[in-house]
Amino acid sequence: MNIPTEPVNAVNGTVNNRARTLSAHPADMNTPPGPVNAKAGPVNTDPPPVNTSRSGGGDGEGGGKKPPAAARIVAMAREQYRFVTSPDGRPYAVALDGPNVALPLRNKGGLRQRLARQFADAYPGEVASQSALADAMTVLEGIAEDTDPEPVHLRVGRDSVGAVVVDLGSADGRAVVVTATGWNVVDRAPVLFRRSGAMAPMPAPVLDGDGLAKLHALLNMDQSAFRQLVGWLVAAWIPDIPHPALVCKGEQGTGKSKAAQMFINLVDPSPAAKRSQPRDEKAWSRQAFSSWALCLDNISTIPPWLSDTLCKAVTGDGVVDRALYTDDDVVVLTFKRVLAMTTIDAGALAGDLAERVLMLDLQLIDSERRRSEEELDTAFEAVRPAVLAALFDVLACVLAALPSVRLESMPRMADFARVLAAVDQTQGWNTLGDYLATSANVATDAMEGDPFAMALAHLVEQAGTWQGTAGQLLEALPAPLVRPPNWPKDATRASGRVKRLAPLLRSIGITVDDTQRSADRHRHRLLTLSRTPDEEEPASASEQGPLWPEVTPPGSGRTPSDQH
């Protein structure tokens, strides 16, 4: 057998620069080779489990596997939060040791983001996956559904003993509690509040001189209008009554938008206190759900759907919509809101809405008194704590007087009228009389902005009393050359329009009766329009006082002795 002088893979031979130790003895050349890597152990005969240190977080204490990430997130959440459901079916988390603020589970700025951050801090090197967070939120929602619904308030609420609680919106969860004996700032709100991205913090109130006079000095309105404004601001913090929409009216250059922004930022501060007119009801409901008070700026025309929507928002409204990514689940938005609007022409207000507004006329600012917006903002921020303290003083007096307030007659916004009567009783003012007189003027302005209503009024002026069917009414009214969009096209629409205009017509002395039927066999419904007997004229507004007084009298009413 010929043996090569330099066998392949011999001792000291190299393959790929690595030394091999194969035997070079000739006797071994024909020996059957043993198993490959026999002394290195079997190849992959006992592989370790795949991903033993991934999902579940690797080995835990004592060498055991950690629970899945979703389970650890749920355990972390249950140690720090309790879970509740609001009356509209929304789940929230409330910190066991922290502000009494309801956190949404999934929304931006809610519990999901907080738990994701805490998980990364608690388990260095791990980040909770989206699926783990989603699974954890589903479990927590189920926990919340096992509890009875709990009221969740936005900015303003009532506690169990009837006190008004105003959320300051600060990170520490402080709130102002107002009772019939006074007000004070508490570190933890006694009711549960939710927050939204449309909210901004409110400064804590501070007693510093005459806060009402400081506010009046920033506004170009007479004393009568200013006192009605104070009544509206105070009523805006009473959550369980309807609030008339505040309409700032005036020509260009009267500072309507800036004034309305100040009013909203006193009641419910927001980075977007002024809003554009919403394009549809769904857009409006999203805005209203996220703010307790908001302002619609520069309203020139109000479509019928928006007028009806604003009326419902004043007295309370709800919207039911299909929940995202579901077939039959629904989401409910319920709200009763504080509204402000700015406009030039009050004729843009429809009849129903005109009965639910508080109209304030702003006077033209002369060039000597005009200030820049930056200067106004600085002045407002400087006096806002004192203004809030003064308004909470008035609110405490109102809460003390309200149980004994009785009105001889109940106007449309009766609860608000009672608040104004309580303001008058405690401050020695006449805001209720001025409000009723202003409301009559608003009704007249709304009548003048509605051609069909004006035609009805003209018909009654000529006939005294008119009776007939809705079709006959259309024939009796002279149709305008250019028919307005809201002019009824048939008898059915004419009958509906007359019913909607009945409160507005009543405010100018015209009654509408539709209870009678014709005597023939057709039994048609008859409309009877008649003028009511002349009554005593309503109290007129007080004469206009000077604008920007040096000092506004704080009122002669009682202030609770044990306030603050």
VOGU-3710 file (C-alpha; in Angstrom, 3 decimals, decimal comma):
1> mniptepvna> 0,000/0,000/0,000  1,426/3,271/-1,024  1,286/5,788/1,718  1,544/9,434/0,706  4,477/11,172/2,252  2,180/14,046/3,239  -1,246/12,619/3,975  -4,224/14,844/3,820  -5,396/16,037/7,238  -2,242/14,657/8,819
11> vngtvnnrar> -0,840/15,848/12,051  0,040/19,510/11,902  -1,996/19,762/8,683  -4,431/22,590/8,432  -7,829/23,032/6,833  -9,199/26,556/6,730  -6,314/27,553/8,980  -7,534/25,252/11,770  -5,296/22,454/13,157  -6,552/18,878/12,877
21> tlsahpadmn> -5,298/15,962/15,043  -6,057/12,970/12,817  -3,752/9,954/13,208  -0,965/9,601/10,573  -0,151/5,954/11,401  -0,562/3,719/8,344  -2,466/1,112/10,349  -5,111/3,582/11,119  -5,768/4,567/7,538  -8,111/1,645/6,877
31> tppgpvnaka> -9,790/1,755/10,239  -13,466/2,625/9,868  -13,976/6,126/11,123  -15,859/6,569/14,328  -18,963/8,729/14,629  -18,469/12,337/13,778  -18,124/14,531/16,841  -18,519/11,449/18,978  -16,762/13,020/21,931  -18,448/16,372/21,520
41> gpvntdpppv> -21,822/14,971/22,479  -24,893/14,345/20,297  -25,895/17,162/17,959  -29,064/19,040/19,128  -30,402/15,954/20,856  -31,927/18,005/23,683  -32,606/21,537/22,371  -33,582/24,175/24,906  -37,147/25,493/24,685  -37,604/28,126/22,005
51> ntsrsgggdg> -38,044/31,731/23,281  -37,693/30,712/26,904  -36,831/34,264/27,891  -39,141/36,272/25,624  -42,893/36,245/26,088  -43,396/36,050/29,808  -40,294/38,053/30,602  -37,631/35,348/31,050  -36,833/33,511/34,231  -38,323/34,860/37,395
61> egggkkppaa> -37,318/34,396/40,988  -36,177/30,908/41,749  -35,610/30,176/38,071  -39,367/29,939/37,181  -41,038/31,584/34,207  -42,529/35,017/34,672  -46,276/35,408/34,037  -47,285/36,743/30,616  -46,916/40,473/30,138  -50,696/41,047/30,028
71> arivamareq> -51,124/39,316/33,396  -48,396/41,417/34,969  -49,991/44,603/33,586  -53,372/43,646/35,065  -51,794/42,902/38,444  -49,931/46,206/38,352  -53,157/48,087/37,562  -55,206/46,415/40,300  -52,613/47,332/42,911  -52,871/51,053/42,089
81> yrfvtspdgr> -56,401/51,713/40,765  -60,030/50,934/41,310  -62,262/50,529/38,282  -65,688/52,110/37,801  -68,295/52,531/35,085  -70,062/55,832/34,418  -73,860/55,939/33,924  -73,309/56,082/30,144  -71,372/52,810/30,248  -67,794/54,095/29,937
91> pyavaldgpn> -65,093/52,350/32,006  -62,633/54,418/34,037  -59,746/53,860/36,429  -59,330/55,904/39,630  -56,052/56,031/41,540  -56,303/54,566/45,043  -53,750/57,056/46,336  -54,009/60,232/44,286  -56,452/62,726/42,721  -60,096/61,700/42,481
101> valplrnkgg> -59,885/61,783/38,684  -61,361/59,173/36,347  -58,874/57,996/33,725  -60,198/56,468/30,495  -58,697/53,049/29,882  -57,735/53,370/26,227  -57,823/57,045/25,204  -54,755/59,216/24,814  -53,473/60,286/28,208  -55,378/57,452/29,872
111> lrqrlarqfa> -54,494/54,337/31,826  -53,042/52,405/28,879  -50,186/54,863/28,358  -49,426/55,056/32,070  -49,246/51,296/32,466  -47,027/50,945/29,397  -44,543/53,377/30,927  -44,689/51,748/34,367  -44,156/48,310/32,826  -40,984/49,486/31,069
121> daypgevasq> -39,723/50,973/34,343  -40,529/47,860/36,363  -39,005/45,376/33,898  -35,853/46,880/32,369  -35,208/45,579/28,901  -38,879/44,744/28,285  -41,547/46,761/26,532  -45,188/45,716/26,681  -46,493/44,793/23,245  -49,655/46,292/21,800
131> saladamtvl> -51,413/42,935/22,046  -50,470/42,563/25,718  -51,784/46,044/26,511  -54,992/45,389/24,553  -55,567/42,112/26,408  -54,968/43,823/29,742  -57,426/46,637/28,920  -60,086/44,092/27,998  -59,687/42,405/31,387  -59,825/45,730/33,232
141> egiaedtdpe> -62,960/46,757/31,331  -64,584/43,546/32,514  -63,602/44,379/36,101  -65,143/47,843/35,752  -68,410/46,412/34,404  -68,870/44,382/37,592  -69,411/47,582/39,605  -72,540/49,706/39,863  -72,465/52,900/37,718  -70,889/55,865/39,471
151> pvhlrvgrds> -71,455/59,532/38,484  -68,482/61,001/36,646  -68,516/64,803/36,334  -66,833/67,250/33,991  -65,479/70,438/35,675  -68,586/70,872/37,905  -70,512/68,456/40,121  -72,643/68,077/43,239  -71,578/66,045/46,246  -73,828/63,916/48,431
161> vgavvvdlgs> -74,847/66,837/50,676  -75,634/69,255/47,826  -72,424/71,297/47,765  -71,181/72,567/44,395  -67,722/71,206/43,552  -65,595/72,888/40,872  -62,563/71,011/39,550  -59,513/73,275/39,268  -58,135/70,941/36,598  -54,664/70,847/38,158
171> adgravvvta> -52,436/67,772/38,281  -52,787/67,523/42,061  -56,596/67,171/41,827  -57,569/70,181/43,952  -61,140/71,511/43,816  -63,307/74,325/45,192  -66,241/73,238/47,357  -69,035/75,825/47,678  -71,843/75,492/50,218  -74,483/77,796/51,666
181> tgwnvvdrap> -71,986/78,819/54,356  -69,002/79,640/52,143  -66,309/78,079/49,967  -62,890/76,554/50,411  -60,198/74,816/48,343  -59,740/71,098/49,105  -56,814/68,868/48,171  -58,998/66,002/46,938  -62,360/66,477/45,251  -65,287/64,795/47,048
191> vlfrrsgama> -66,799/63,774/43,681  -65,294/61,945/40,729  -64,188/64,109/37,806  -63,001/63,257/34,332  -60,643/65,395/32,286  -60,388/66,083/28,552  -57,862/67,588/26,200  -60,112/70,638/25,834  -59,663/71,567/29,506  -57,059/73,879/31,033
201> pmpapvldgd> -56,214/74,433/34,723  -58,105/77,078/36,673  -56,191/79,251/39,152  -57,124/78,917/42,792  -59,411/81,755/43,965  -57,789/84,433/46,118  -59,559/87,122/48,132  -58,019/90,362/46,897  -60,223/93,442/47,001  -63,396/93,823/44,968
211> glaklhalln> -63,085/91,123/42,306  -66,346/92,089/40,603  -65,167/95,653/40,110  -61,921/94,369/38,633  -63,856/92,268/36,117  -66,220/95,117/35,218  -63,235/97,359/34,540  -62,227/95,017/31,689  -65,647/95,020/30,005  -67,425/97,631/27,925
221> mdqsafrqlv> -70,942/97,090/29,246  -73,255/99,065/31,484  -74,122/98,150/35,041  -77,381/96,371/34,175  -75,689/94,103/31,619  -72,751/93,434/33,939  -74,972/92,342/36,821  -76,864/89,979/34,520  -73,475/88,606/33,460  -72,552/87,978/37,114
231> gwlvaawipd> -75,804/86,060/37,564  -75,036/83,964/34,476  -71,486/83,210/35,623  -72,709/82,115/39,039  -75,480/79,948/37,560  -72,949/78,311/35,210  -71,455/76,465/38,224  -74,806/75,012/39,295  -74,718/71,756/37,344  -78,272/70,484/37,609
241> iphpalvckg> -80,206/73,382/36,012  -80,584/74,586/32,412  -78,419/77,591/31,569  -79,451/80,128/28,922  -76,995/80,612/26,100  -75,115/83,877/26,623  -75,166/85,929/23,414  -72,727/88,828/23,147  -74,230/91,225/20,629  -72,749/94,350/19,140
251> eqgtgkskaa> -71,280/95,900/16,050  -67,762/95,313/14,861  -65,186/96,774/17,217  -67,080/96,072/20,437  -64,786/93,232/21,510  -67,462/90,521/21,509  -65,111/87,604/20,855  -62,599/88,648/23,503  -65,308/89,234/26,092  -66,892/85,825/25,429
261> qmfinlvdps> -63,475/84,185/25,706  -63,003/85,768/29,136  -66,393/84,521/30,310  -65,715/80,934/29,243  -62,216/80,982/30,767  -63,748/82,009/34,088  -66,256/79,142/34,123  -64,329/76,386/32,331  -60,847/77,394/31,104  -59,842/75,865/27,785
271> paakrsqprd> -57,029/76,292/25,244  -59,827/76,584/22,666  -62,485/78,620/24,460  -63,785/79,946/21,116  -64,981/77,414/18,543  -66,119/77,641/14,961  -69,655/76,687/14,036  -69,820/72,849/13,841  -70,515/71,298/10,456  -72,927/68,614/11,702
281> ekawsrqafs> -74,501/67,172/14,823  -71,788/64,548/15,326  -69,028/67,185/15,293  -71,027/69,259/17,765  -71,583/66,315/20,130  -67,839/65,607/20,263  -67,133/69,233/21,170  -69,877/69,369/23,785  -68,831/66,087/25,413  -65,305/67,385/26,051
291> swalcldnis> -66,149/70,804/27,580  -68,517/72,021/30,269  -68,646/75,529/28,783  -67,830/76,608/25,240  -68,322/79,540/22,892  -69,411/79,562/19,240  -67,766/82,602/17,719  -69,030/84,895/14,931  -72,399/83,262/14,302  -74,160/84,953/11,383
301> tippwlsdtl> -76,714/82,315/10,366  -77,924/79,342/12,363  -79,284/76,397/10,332  -82,392/74,707/11,755  -80,518/71,554/12,861  -78,008/73,632/14,855  -80,738/75,747/16,435  -82,538/72,612/17,628  -79,254/71,086/18,807  -78,331/74,164/20,844
311> ckavtgdgvv> -81,770/74,212/22,432  -81,336/70,590/23,516  -77,814/71,263/24,798  -79,161/74,022/27,054  -81,737/71,767/28,697  -79,896/68,437/28,310  -79,169/66,225/25,319  -77,883/62,784/24,434  -76,459/61,221/21,295  -76,352/57,484/20,599
321> dralytdddv> -73,916/56,295/17,939  -72,463/52,975/16,819  -69,222/52,089/18,550  -66,140/51,749/16,367  -65,292/48,274/15,012  -68,612/46,789/16,149  -71,866/45,819/14,474  -74,431/46,401/17,188  -72,629/48,020/20,142  -73,373/51,696/20,773
331> vvltfkrvla> -71,695/54,605/22,494  -73,728/57,223/24,358  -72,836/60,909/24,740  -74,954/62,787/27,277  -74,495/66,410/28,231  -76,094/69,612/29,512  -73,822/72,500/28,655  -73,099/76,173/29,305  -73,030/78,007/25,977  -71,918/81,411/24,776
341> mttidagala> -72,198/82,882/21,283  -71,125/86,060/19,552  -73,204/87,634/16,813  -74,002/90,954/15,202  -77,674/90,314/14,415  -79,992/88,720/16,959  -82,446/88,090/14,137  -80,354/85,043/13,272  -81,824/83,307/16,334  -84,803/81,048/15,744
351> gdlaervlml> -87,856/81,310/17,987  -87,043/78,354/20,282  -83,434/79,421/20,717  -84,410/83,069/21,261  -86,316/81,999/24,386  -83,216/80,314/25,777  -80,666/83,125/25,534  -79,380/85,917/27,715  -78,583/88,813/25,399  -75,862/91,255/26,433
361> dlqlidserr> -75,158/94,347/24,347  -71,544/95,479/24,264  -70,829/99,130/23,633  -68,443/100,485/21,026  -64,960/101,067/22,440  -63,516/104,458/21,635  -59,930/104,755/20,515  -58,744/106,196/23,834  -59,966/103,164/25,796  -59,041/100,448/23,332
371> rseeeldtaf> -56,353/98,001/24,488  -54,245/95,447/22,683  -55,137/91,774/23,036  -51,857/91,069/24,807  -52,576/93,814/27,339  -56,069/92,459/27,967  -54,768/88,928/28,443  -52,193/90,125/30,956  -54,761/92,168/32,881  -57,260/89,296/32,893
381> eavrpavlaa> -54,743/86,771/34,212  -53,739/89,208/36,956  -57,306/89,686/38,262  -58,724/86,203/37,571  -58,028/84,737/41,064  -59,758/87,701/42,716  -62,679/87,525/40,256  -63,150/83,819/40,964  -63,167/84,443/44,713  -65,813/87,155/44,337
391> lfdvlacvla> -67,989/84,933/42,129  -67,729/82,046/44,594  -68,811/84,495/47,331  -71,953/85,301/45,332  -72,559/81,620/44,582  -72,428/80,765/48,303  -75,013/83,473/48,994  -77,214/82,138/46,167  -77,070/78,576/47,518  -78,158/79,886/50,914
401> alpsvrlesm> -81,085/81,879/49,486  -82,370/79,502/46,790  -84,505/77,230/49,008  -86,681/80,204/50,020  -86,959/81,839/46,563  -90,470/81,834/45,080  -91,456/83,498/41,803  -94,903/84,961/41,132  -94,768/83,656/37,556  -92,419/81,145/36,005
411> prmadfarvl> -90,727/82,244/32,763  -89,344/79,764/30,228  -85,897/79,435/31,902  -87,453/79,177/35,353  -84,465/77,668/37,191  -82,166/80,392/35,906  -84,757/83,011/36,839  -84,742/81,669/40,420  -80,953/82,023/40,523  -81,257/85,641/39,393
421> aavdqtqgwn> -83,916/86,244/42,050  -81,519/84,827/44,661  -78,750/87,103/43,376  -81,084/90,090/43,678  -82,122/89,078/47,181  -78,544/88,775/48,445  -76,885/91,582/46,462  -79,692/94,151/46,287  -79,749/94,174/42,463  -82,525/93,920/39,831
431> tlgdylatsa> -81,098/91,323/37,477  -84,343/89,332/37,117  -86,380/92,327/35,963  -83,663/93,360/33,537  -83,407/89,798/32,199  -87,166/89,555/31,566  -87,163/92,916/29,794  -84,181/91,903/27,670  -85,861/88,592/26,811  -88,899/90,448/25,461
441> nvatdamegd> -86,600/92,511/23,238  -84,862/89,358/21,995  -88,235/87,873/21,060  -89,054/90,972/19,045  -85,695/90,832/17,262  -86,223/87,153/16,461  -89,680/87,952/15,093  -88,240/90,582/12,806  -85,755/88,045/11,475  -88,501/85,554/10,517
451> pfamalahlv> -90,657/86,633/7,519  -93,345/84,025/8,210  -93,686/85,126/11,853  -93,911/88,770/10,785  -96,629/87,868/8,269  -98,623/86,149/11,043  -98,239/89,178/13,313  -99,365/91,497/10,512  -102,410/89,292/9,844  -103,485/89,453/13,497
461> eqagtwqgta> -102,896/93,209/13,586  -105,361/93,627/10,718  -107,965/90,999/11,631  -107,787/91,074/15,416  -108,713/87,382/15,495  -108,253/84,959/12,619  -109,493/81,363/12,402  -109,130/78,759/9,662  -107,239/75,720/8,490  -103,522/75,714/7,821
471> gqllealpap> -104,201/75,701/4,090  -106,466/78,727/4,412  -103,763/80,430/6,457  -101,276/80,023/3,621  -103,786/81,547/1,218  -104,471/84,457/3,582  -100,822/85,347/4,000  -99,275/87,375/1,185  -96,396/85,270/-0,122  -93,181/87,275/-0,586
481> lvrppnwpkd> -91,817/87,772/-4,078  -88,708/85,824/-3,127  -89,799/82,967/-0,877  -87,418/82,457/2,093  -86,112/78,941/2,692  -88,166/78,554/5,889  -91,460/79,679/4,324  -93,893/76,702/4,532  -94,508/74,948/1,221  -97,765/73,231/2,194
491> atrasgrvkr> -100,461/73,122/4,869  -98,726/70,447/6,971  -95,520/72,458/7,194  -97,509/75,636/7,874  -99,251/74,023/10,853  -95,908/72,845/12,265  -94,326/76,277/11,845  -97,199/77,976/13,663  -96,800/75,587/16,598  -93,061/76,251/16,765
501> lapllrsigi> -93,663/79,998/16,649  -96,397/79,933/19,320  -94,073/80,819/22,262  -92,491/83,629/20,250  -95,899/84,978/19,207  -97,100/84,761/22,792  -94,210/86,973/23,893  -95,544/89,780/21,679  -99,175/89,310/22,740  -100,520/86,826/20,149
511> tvddtqrsad> -102,015/83,515/21,277  -102,272/80,387/19,138  -105,046/77,808/19,664  -105,184/74,598/17,611  -107,608/72,561/19,736  -110,766/73,249/17,734  -112,156/71,369/14,725  -114,345/72,468/11,857  -118,092/71,762/12,202  -118,426/69,975/8,834
521> rhrhrlltls> -117,963/66,275/8,223  -114,235/66,692/7,379  -113,406/67,797/10,940  -110,369/69,825/9,874  -108,108/71,161/12,582  -108,558/74,916/12,984  -105,908/77,461/13,895  -107,066/80,451/15,933  -104,757/83,458/16,144  -105,845/86,277/18,451
531> rtpdeeepas> -104,373/89,200/20,291  -104,307/88,995/24,078  -105,676/91,909/26,114  -103,134/94,598/26,828  -101,252/93,929/30,012  -98,917/95,974/32,097  -95,673/96,549/30,247  -92,724/94,555/31,591  -90,188/96,362/33,670  -87,748/98,178/31,468
541> aseqgplwpe> -84,042/97,842/31,812  -82,378/100,342/34,042  -80,815/103,374/32,461  -77,367/102,825/31,103  -74,689/103,693/33,583  -71,120/104,705/32,918  -68,820/102,135/31,356  -65,680/100,978/33,186  -66,579/102,464/36,591  -63,787/103,232/38,966
551> vtppgsgrtp> -65,369/100,967/41,613  -68,458/98,835/41,194  -70,533/98,607/44,399  -70,212/95,030/45,652  -73,880/94,896/46,629  -75,686/95,301/49,877  -76,539/91,638/50,352  -75,445/89,240/53,047  -72,160/87,388/52,815  -71,869/84,268/54,981
561> sdqh> -69,801/85,110/58,010  -67,887/81,821/58,137  -66,742/81,739/54,533  -63,401/80,354/53,491
//
